[in-house]
Amino acid sequence: MSQDVNGEIRAFIGAKFPSLSFTDEQDIFALGFVNSLFAMELVMFIEKAFATRIPNEELKLDNFRSVTRMTELVERRTAAAAH
């Protein structure tokens, strides 16, 4: 599942910023192209694309800094929903 989640998140970011090159581990906020509005778009995208809800306690910047961190968040939320 990780690769699928990774790919979908990368595709979403790439569609918004087609000229940007970044790795899965790079901090997209430190790269300077992400603002608070796009951060909310990421939250909404993740909730819709992966049929999950991100609770307030998971709405931390650290969970959205990189593709890897967002993938881990989706996997945590998916596992929690399965239980």
Sequence and secondary structure as in RCSB ss.txt:
>XXXX:A:sequence
MSQDVNGEIRAFIGAKFPSLSFTDEQDIFALGFVNSLFAMELVMFIEKAFATRIPNEELKLDNFRSVTRMTELVE
RRTAAAAH
>XXXX:A:secstr
 HHHHHHHHHHHHHHH TT    TTS TTTTT   HHHHHHHHHHHHHHTT    GGG  GGGGSSHHHHHHHHH
HHHHHHH 
